[in-house]
């Protein structure tokens, strides 16, 4: 019975950690899209202007 509690707790903890990291990365992506909507476009324009 003790090993089953350990396994269930591990599954719950792993799920919690996955969802926590998913939320962090998803929120970061959304924040960049909302605050800097033209960031990728501006970076591409800068790269094209610089002589290679």
ABEGO torsion letter per residue (X at the ends): XAAAAAAAAAAAAAAAAAAAAAAAAAAAAAAAAAABAAAAAAAAAAAAABBX
